[in-house]
Amino acid sequence: MARALWKGAITFGLVSIPVELFSAEDRKEFKFCMLDKRDLSPVGYKRYSKQTGKEVEWSNVVKGYEYEKDQYVVLSDEDFKRANVKASHTIEIQSFVPANDISPEFFDTPYYLVPGERGEKVYALLRETLRSTSRVAIAQFVLRSTQHLAAVKPVGGALMLFTLRYSDELRGTSGFKLPGLKEAHVTTKEIDLAKRLIDDMSEKWDPDSFKNTYHQDLMRRIKEKIKKGQTKEITEASGEEPAEARSAKVIDLAALLKQSIGGGGSQRATAQARRPKSGTKPNLRVVESQRGPKTQAKRKRA
C-alpha cells in the first residue's frame, strides 16, 4: 500500500475517528528530461546559495519567513505543528450539508480516508450515516503547512475527503464579456433543437468508457521517431492548423442542429451505428442525417 500522506483523526462533537490520508489520484503522465539541444546532455536543477553561489545539500535546507528585507525567521516542522496543534492533527467537522449543495467549481483534490487502529466501528458508522442522510461533512484541517477546507463523503466502501476551494480563491466573471441570448441572437427554435440534440446524446454516466487516448497517441509518436531514426531531430512546427479551427465560423446554427439530431447520439452509439452488423442493412436514419439536407432532398425527389 502507498505511504500515508497524513495521520490524525476525524472529529465531530465528542466523537473521534483515527484515520490515515492517502492520495486518490493516479495521473497518467509522461516523465520527460530536460536536455541541452546542442548536445542532448541532461539538464539538472541545483540548489545554490544566492550569497556564495555554492550548491546547498538538502540536509542543510530549512524554511524561513522574510519578516523584513533580508531578515528571516527559521521555521521547522515542529513550528508548523505548534502554530495550531489541533488543526494539524485533526479533520474537524464543522457542519453537515446536503450533498448536492456544493457546486463543482469548489472541488479540488480527492483523497481516501482509511480507518486507523480501533477506528473501524466509528468510521463505518459515519460512512453509513452520511450515505443514508445524503449529507457530506464539511471540515477544516492542515496538510503540508496549509489549511484546507474539505468535504468528507461516502464513496463505495470508503470515506473520501475532497479538498475544497475557499470562496475567495475563485475568481468572479465580472472581467469577462459573456453574451446574453439577445446579444448572441439565439432563437427559441435553436434552443428547442439544442434540447432535442442533448436528449439524443444523453446516457448514463460511465467513467470507465472514457480513456486517456492522448497518452497512447504521444507514445505512438515517440515510437515513430525511434523507428525512423529521428531521436535527435527537433520537429519544427508545420504552420498548419486543424481543419476544425479553420472552419469554425457557423453559417446556419439551426441547420447544423437539425443535421445532428438523429445522426448524433452519444459518440460511442454513433460509432456503433456506423458499423453495420453482418446480415443487416445500415441504419439509413444515421446515414441520411450525415449526408446533409441537399443529399436528403435528392433522395426524396428520386
N, C-alpha and C positions, 0 to 999 in steps of 0.2 A: 504493500500500500504506500501511496505517496506520503511525504512528510507533512505533518500538520503545520499550517501557517500561523496558528494562534490557538492557545489553550486558555479556557476560562469557564464561565458559567452564564447561562441564560437566567435572568431573574425577573419575576413578576409577583408583586405582593410579597409574601414571605416565602415563596417557592423559589428554589434554586436548582438548576439542572447543569451538572458538569458536562461540558461539550468541547469538541475539537473542531477547528475550522479547516476545511480542505477546498482547494480551488475546484470549481465545476467546469472550467473551460479546458478544451483540448484543441487548441488552434492548429490548423494545418498551414504551416508557414515554412518557407524556404529559409535556410541559413546561408547567407552569402558572405563572402570575404571581400574586403576592400583591397584592391590591387593598384599598384603604380602602373599606369598604362604604358610607360616607357619600356619596362622590362617584366611586367606582370609579377613583380615581387609583392608579397603580402604587406599591407599597411596596418600597423597596430596603434593602439592608444597608449599614452603614457600619462601617469600622474606625476606632476613635477611641481616643485616649489617655485612660486612666482617670484620669490625673493632671491633664491640661489640658482634657479634653473635646473637643479638636480632632481633626479627621479625619486619619488617617495614610495616606500613599500606600503601595502595595505595595512600592515600591523601598526604603522605609525600614523594612520589617518584617523582623525577624530572630527566630530561635528562641532561647528561653532556658530554663534549668532552674533552678527556685527551690530552692536548697540550704538557705536559711534564710528566715525571714519577710521578704519584700520584698527579698531578696538573690538575684541571678541570675547564672548563668554563661552567656555567649553561646556558641551552637554554630552553626557553619556547615556546609555540605555536606562540606567537607574534614575537619572533625572527625568526622563520621559515618564517613567512609572510613578515617581513621587509627585509629579505635577497633578495627577488625579489617579490615585491607586485604584479606586472603584471602577472608573471608566476604562482603565487599561486592562482590567481583568474580568469585566462583566459585560454581557449584552443585556442592557437594562430595558425591558419592555415598558413603554410609557403609555400605550393605548392599543386598542384593537379596533380595526376599521373594516368595513365591507371590502371584500377582495377586489371588486370592480371599481372602487373609488379612486384608485391610483392610476393616473394617466401614464401611458407607455413612455413618454419622454423623461419621466423621473427615474426609471430603472437604469442601473449601470452594470455592475458585475455580479455574476452568480457564484455562490459557494455552497458546499454541503456542510451541514452541521451533523456531527456524529456524536452519540452519547458517550460520555466518559464512564469511568468505573462507578457503579451503583447509581447511574443516571437513567437506566433503561426505562423504568416504570414511569417516571415523570415525563420523560421525553415522549413516550408513546401516548401518554395522557394529553399532553399539549398538542401533539400532531393530530390526534383524532378529534379533539375539541375544536381546533381551528377548522378542520375539514367539515365537521357536522354543522358548524355555525356559519360557514362560508366567510370567515374572517381571516385577516392577516394581522400579525403582531408588528407594531411599529416600535423600533428601538434605536438606541444610540450606543456606539462603542468605539474604542480606539484601536486602530490597526496600523502598525508601522508609523507611529507618531502622528497619525492624522485621525481626527474624529469623523465618524461616518454616521449618517442616517441610514437605517436599514429596515427592510421588511422581511419578516420570517413567515414562511408559508409552507404547507404540506405539499409535496410532490411525490406521488407514489408512496413508498415506504419511508421516505426521508423528509426531514425538515430542511428546507433550503433557505439560505439568507441571501437577499439581494441588496447590495448597497444602492442607496438612492441619492439622487442629486438634491441638494438643498434648493429651495425656490430661487434664491438669489444667484445660483450657479447657472440658471437657464436664461438665455437672452430673450428679450421680447422681440416682437415683429414690427415695432414702430419704424425701424430703419429700412424696411423692405417695401417695394412697390407691389402690392398684391391686388390683382384685379377683382372687381365685383362682377356680377352677372351682366349688368348693363354695359359696363366698360368693355367687357370681353365679347359682347354681342352674342351671348349664349341664348338660344331659343328654347322654349318649352318642348318643342319637338325633339331637339337634340338631347335634352335631359331625359326624355322618355326613352329614346333609342339607347342612350348610355345605360339606363337602368336595365333594359332588356339584355344588353350585352353582358352586364355584370351578372345578371341572373343566369345567363347561358354559361358563364365561366365559373360559377360558384361551385364549390365542392368542399368536402370535409377536410380539415387541416391534417396533413400527414407530413411531419417534418422529415421522415426517412426518404420521402420521394424526391427531395432536393439534394443535390450533390455539388460539391465544390469542384466544378469541372476545370476552372482556370488552372488549378494546381497540376492537373494532368496535361492540359494544353501546354503549359510552360515546360513541363518535363519532356514533352514530345519535342518542343523546340530545342531544348538542350541536347537531346539525343541526336537530333537532326544535324546540329552544328558539329557534334563529335564525329558523326558518320562522314560528314563532308570535309573533315579536317579543318574546320573553321574555329577551332578552340581559342586561337589567339587573335581572331578577327573581330574588330569592333563594328557591329552592324549600324550603319548610318540610317537616319530617318529617310523614308521614301518620299515624304511630302504629300502622300495620298491620304484622303480621308475616307472613312467607310461610306458606302452608298447612302445609308440612312441619314448621315449627317449632312450630305449634300442636298438631299431631297426632303428636308424636314418641313418645308412650307406646306401647310394644309390648304388645299383649294376648296374642297367641299366636305366639311366635317360630317354632315348628315349622311352623305353618300358613303363615306368610309365606314360609319357606324352600321349602316344598313348592310353593307358588304360583309362586315364582320359577324353580324348576327346570323346564327345558323351554321356558319362555317368556322366560328371561333371556338367556343367551349374552352375547356382547360387546355393547356399546351400538350399535356400527355394524351388527353382524349382526342385532340386534333391529330396528333401523330399516329395514334392507333387507327383513327378513321381513314387516314391516307393510305394505310396498308390494307388492301382488300384481302379478305380471307379466301383460302382455296375453295373453289366451287361456288363462290358468291360474287355478285356484281358490286362494283364500287358504290359507295354512298353518294348518289347523284346530288343530294342536297348540299353536301360539303363541296363536291367538285364544282357545281354550278356557282355557288356563292363565291368561290375563289376565282372564277373566270371573269367576274365583274359584270356590271349592268349591260354593257354593249353586247357581250357574248350571249348572255341570257336572252336578250331581245331577239337575236338572230335565231336562237333555238326555238323561240315561241313562233316566229314567222314561218320557220320551216315546218 
